[in-house]
Amino acid sequence: MNRAMSTISTHREMIRHGEFHLTRKKLKNKKMKKILIATEKPFAKSAVDGIKKILEAAGFETVLLENYAQKAELLQAASDADAIIIRSDIVDADVLNAAKNLKIVIRAGAGYDNIDLATATAKGVVAMNTPGQNSNAVAELAMGMMVFAARNNFNGSSGTELKGKKLGLHAFGYVSKAVATIAHGFGMEIYAFDPFVDKGAIEAEGIHYVDDVNELYKTCQYVSLHMPVNAQTKKSVNFDLLSLMPKGATLVNTARKEVIAEEGLLQMFAERADFKYISDVEPDCKSLIAEKFSGRFYFTLKKMGAQTSEANNNAGLAAARQIVDFFTKNDTTFQVNK
């Protein structure tokens, strides 16, 4: 009986031993997912460290490409990547064609017009953004710009206050909600237009719902832009809209320059001496505005809405978590090319 038990035990150990080596062999032969962080404008070190920690805990390999000067460097780095995290970097057809193994690309931020969505879809690549992670940073900049404009670019002359003024939010997403929260603290009266958001959701935030974009511009001395760039929004903010704004009009743009019809913007400057334009991105007609309309505009040197250490970390870590969830759970919650 003892001898029989001993034989059975030995066989069990042999089976276990064989299974162990078979498992090791499978793991060894299984290709590790390669995640490329491609950032011409790098994440902060703390963000990179956090991204690596999340990805490596999931068993993924992290490859870092920072401060690259040539597109060829991105094409080479992307050639064997399973996933790519970017910031303002361009993922066009060239990159998508070079990245033979690519399954997912994530823009660490809200806007995603730097990704060629049509080509990504055609190649079966999932494109995502990280909505909400930069919201407070962009909202604080928008409000800071309003204060700057109201105080005449801090030139020492007498300005106006934001308290009691009407603020219009053109599109109502994560950033707009954050702007509204801050603007309530300033004592502003807030209105919002977004045909894709339910009236009740807007009014629940203590905001006046507007169902006509013309009414928004007609009502508000300040209008803050928060829409994405697409076929419907390109050049949608034109002279016809801007000319409806009441006296003391200020347009604040922390979205994209492409949503502005610049010929209409120049006309508004020329016909309305009370009009000001404050933007987180320089328009193509900057030189003409600077030449003719001094003191009535301000443009940041580069797009900086999300340029805070907090937003930098939030967006990067969110991108890493979304990649892990995509590969381990097939989670496509934030896919933008459905």
C-alpha positions in Angstrom: 0.0 0.0 0.0 2.8 2.4 0.9 4.7 1.4 -2.2 1.6 2.1 -4.3 1.0 5.4 -2.7 4.7 6.3 -3.2 4.4 5.5 -7.0 1.2 7.6 -7.3 2.9 10.5 -5.5 5.9 10.2 -7.8 3.7 10.3 -10.9 1.9 13.4 -9.5 5.2 15.2 -9.0 6.2 14.3 -12.5 2.9 15.7 -13.9 3.3 18.8 -11.8 6.9 19.2 -12.9 5.9 18.8 -16.5 3.0 21.2 -16.2 5.3 23.8 -14.6 7.8 23.6 -17.4 5.1 23.7 -20.0 3.6 26.8 -18.4 7.0 28.4 -18.3 7.5 27.6 -22.0 4.1 29.1 -22.9 4.9 32.3 -21.0 8.3 32.5 -22.6 6.9 32.1 -26.1 4.1 34.6 -25.4 5.0 38.0 -26.8 5.0 40.8 -24.3 2.9 43.8 -25.2 5.1 46.7 -26.2 3.7 50.2 -25.2 5.3 53.2 -26.8 5.1 56.6 -25.1 5.8 59.0 -27.9 6.0 62.6 -26.7 7.7 65.4 -28.6 6.7 67.5 -25.6 7.5 65.0 -22.8 5.4 64.2 -19.8 6.8 65.2 -16.4 9.1 62.6 -14.9 6.6 61.8 -12.2 4.0 61.1 -14.9 6.3 58.8 -16.9 7.3 56.9 -13.7 3.6 56.4 -12.9 2.7 55.3 -16.5 5.6 52.8 -16.4 4.5 51.4 -13.0 1.0 50.8 -14.2 2.0 49.2 -17.5 4.8 47.0 -16.0 2.5 45.8 -13.3 0.3 44.4 -16.1 3.3 42.7 -17.6 3.8 45.1 -20.5 7.0 46.5 -21.9 7.4 50.3 -21.9 9.4 52.1 -24.6 10.0 55.9 -24.3 10.5 58.3 -27.2 10.8 61.9 -26.0 11.9 65.2 -27.6 12.2 63.6 -31.0 13.1 65.9 -33.9 12.3 63.9 -36.9 9.1 62.0 -37.9 11.3 59.1 -39.0 12.2 58.5 -35.3 8.5 58.1 -34.5 7.9 55.8 -37.5 10.8 53.6 -36.3 9.7 53.5 -32.7 6.1 52.7 -33.7 7.0 49.9 -36.1 6.6 47.1 -33.5 4.4 48.8 -30.9 1.2 47.2 -29.7 -0.1 50.5 -28.2 1.0 54.2 -28.4 0.4 57.0 -25.9 0.8 60.5 -27.3 0.1 64.1 -26.3 0.1 66.6 -29.2 2.0 64.3 -31.4 0.6 63.5 -34.9 -0.5 60.0 -35.6 -1.3 60.1 -39.3 -1.5 57.5 -42.0 2.3 57.2 -42.2 2.5 56.3 -38.6 -0.5 54.0 -38.7 1.0 52.2 -41.8 4.4 51.8 -40.1 2.9 50.4 -36.9 2.1 46.9 -38.1 1.3 45.5 -34.6 -0.7 48.5 -33.4 -4.0 47.8 -31.7 -4.7 51.1 -29.8 -3.5 54.7 -29.7 -4.4 57.0 -26.9 -4.2 60.8 -26.9 -3.5 61.8 -23.3 -5.9 64.7 -23.3 -9.4 65.7 -24.5 -8.8 66.7 -28.2 -7.9 64.0 -30.7 -7.8 65.8 -34.0 -4.1 64.9 -34.2 -5.1 61.2 -34.8 -6.1 60.2 -38.3 -9.3 58.5 -37.2 -10.4 57.3 -40.7 -7.1 55.4 -41.3 -7.1 54.1 -37.7 -10.6 52.7 -38.3 -9.7 51.2 -41.6 -6.8 49.4 -40.0 -8.8 48.2 -37.0 -6.9 50.4 -34.6 -8.8 51.7 -31.6 -8.3 55.4 -30.9 -9.1 56.9 -27.5 -8.7 60.1 -25.6 -8.7 60.7 -21.8 -11.7 63.1 -21.3 -11.9 65.0 -18.1 -8.3 64.6 -17.0 -7.3 68.1 -18.1 -10.6 69.8 -17.4 -9.6 71.8 -14.3 -6.4 73.0 -15.9 -8.1 74.3 -19.0 -11.0 75.8 -17.0 -8.6 77.7 -14.7 -6.8 79.1 -17.8 -10.1 80.2 -19.4 -11.1 82.0 -16.3 -7.7 83.6 -15.9 -8.0 84.8 -19.5 -11.3 86.4 -18.7 -9.8 88.3 -15.8 -6.9 89.3 -17.9 -9.2 90.7 -20.6 -11.5 92.4 -18.1 -8.5 94.2 -16.6 -7.3 95.4 -20.0 -4.4 93.0 -20.2 -3.1 94.4 -16.9 -2.0 97.6 -18.6 -2.7 99.8 -15.5 -6.0 101.3 -16.8 -9.4 100.9 -15.2 -11.1 97.7 -16.2 -14.3 95.9 -15.4 -15.3 93.0 -13.1 -16.7 89.6 -14.0 -19.2 89.6 -11.2 -22.7 90.0 -12.6 -21.6 89.5 -16.2 -23.2 86.8 -18.4 -21.0 83.9 -19.5 -21.9 81.7 -22.4 -20.5 78.2 -22.7 -20.4 77.1 -26.4 -20.6 73.3 -25.9 -21.0 71.6 -22.5 -18.5 68.9 -21.6 -16.0 68.3 -18.8 -14.2 71.6 -19.3 -17.3 73.6 -19.5 -18.6 72.1 -16.2 -15.3 73.1 -14.5 -15.5 76.6 -16.0 -19.0 76.9 -14.7 -18.0 75.9 -11.2 -15.3 78.6 -11.1 -17.5 81.2 -12.8 -20.2 80.6 -10.2 -17.7 81.6 -7.6 -17.0 84.9 -9.5 -20.8 85.6 -9.4 -21.3 85.3 -13.1 -24.6 84.4 -14.7 -24.0 81.3 -16.8 -25.7 80.1 -20.0 -24.8 77.0 -22.1 -25.6 75.7 -25.6 -25.0 72.1 -26.6 -27.4 70.3 -28.9 -26.0 66.9 -27.7 -26.6 67.5 -24.0 -29.9 67.1 -22.2 -31.5 70.3 -20.9 -31.9 68.8 -17.5 -28.2 67.9 -17.2 -27.3 71.5 -17.9 -29.9 73.1 -15.6 -28.8 70.7 -12.8 -25.5 72.6 -12.7 -27.3 75.8 -12.0 -26.9 77.0 -15.6 -29.4 78.5 -18.0 -30.1 76.2 -20.9 -30.1 77.8 -24.4 -31.5 75.9 -27.3 -30.3 78.3 -30.0 -26.7 79.2 -30.5 -27.6 82.7 -31.8 -29.4 83.4 -28.5 -26.3 82.4 -26.6 -24.1 85.0 -28.4 -26.9 87.6 -28.3 -27.2 87.2 -24.5 -23.6 86.9 -23.2 -20.8 89.4 -22.9 -18.3 86.6 -22.5 -18.4 83.4 -24.6 -16.1 80.5 -23.9 -15.5 77.9 -26.7 -15.2 74.2 -25.7 -16.2 72.3 -28.8 -14.0 69.7 -30.7 -12.9 70.2 -34.3 -15.0 68.3 -36.8 -16.9 68.9 -40.0 -19.7 70.7 -38.2 -17.6 72.9 -36.0 -14.8 74.1 -38.4 -15.2 77.8 -39.0 -18.6 77.7 -37.2 -17.8 80.7 -35.0 -18.2 83.4 -37.7 -19.0 87.1 -38.0 -22.7 86.4 -38.0 -22.5 84.9 -34.6 -19.9 87.3 -33.1 -21.8 90.4 -34.3 -24.7 89.4 -32.1 -22.7 89.8 -28.9 -23.6 92.7 -26.6 -21.3 95.7 -25.9 -18.1 94.7 -24.1 -17.9 91.4 -26.0 -15.0 89.0 -25.2 -14.5 85.7 -26.9 -12.3 83.1 -25.1 -10.9 80.2 -27.0 -9.3 77.3 -25.2 -10.6 74.8 -27.9 -8.9 74.9 -31.4 -8.2 77.7 -33.8 -10.0 75.8 -36.6 -13.4 76.5 -35.0 -13.0 80.2 -35.8 -13.7 81.7 -39.2 -10.8 84.0 -39.2 -12.1 86.4 -41.9 -15.1 86.9 -39.7 -12.9 87.4 -36.7 -11.0 90.2 -38.5 -14.2 91.8 -39.5 -15.4 91.7 -35.9 -12.3 93.4 -34.8 -12.6 96.1 -37.5 -16.3 96.9 -36.9 -16.5 96.5 -33.1 -14.0 98.5 -31.2 -15.3 97.0 -27.9 -14.5 93.4 -29.0 -11.7 91.4 -27.5 -10.3 88.0 -28.4 -8.3 85.9 -25.9 -7.0 82.5 -27.1 -4.9 79.6 -26.1 -3.8 79.1 -29.6 -2.5 81.7 -32.1 -4.8 82.3 -35.1 -3.2 82.2 -38.6 -4.1 85.9 -38.9 -2.2 86.9 -35.7 0.1 89.4 -37.5 -2.8 91.3 -38.9 -4.5 91.4 -35.5 -1.3 92.5 -33.8 -0.8 95.2 -36.4 -4.2 96.8 -36.3 -5.9 95.9 -32.9 -3.3 96.3 -30.2 -4.5 95.8 -26.6 -7.7 93.9 -27.6 -6.2 90.4 -27.8 -3.9 88.0 -26.1 -2.5 84.6 -27.5 -0.5 82.2 -25.5 3.0 81.4 -27.0 1.9 77.7 -27.4 -1.2 75.8 -26.5 -1.0 75.5 -22.7 -4.5 74.7 -21.4 -3.3 71.3 -20.1 0.2 72.4 -19.1 0.0 71.9 -15.4 1.8 69.2 -13.4 -1.5 67.9 -12.1 -3.1 67.6 -15.6 0.1 66.1 -17.0 0.0 63.3 -14.4 -3.8 62.7 -14.6 -3.9 62.3 -18.4 -0.8 60.1 -18.6 -1.9 57.8 -15.8 -5.5 57.6 -17.3 -4.0 56.6 -20.7 -2.0 53.8 -19.1 -5.0 52.4 -17.2 -7.1 52.5 -20.4 -4.5 50.5 -22.2 -4.4 47.9 -19.5 -8.2 47.7 -19.4 -8.3 47.4 -23.2 -5.9 44.5 -23.4 -7.1 42.7 -20.3 -10.9 43.4 -20.4 -11.5 44.5 -24.0 -12.7 47.8 -22.5 -13.3 50.4 -25.2 -15.2 53.0 -23.1 -13.3 56.0 -24.4 -13.0 55.0 -28.0 -13.5 58.0 -30.4 -13.5 56.2 -33.7 -16.5 53.9 -33.2 
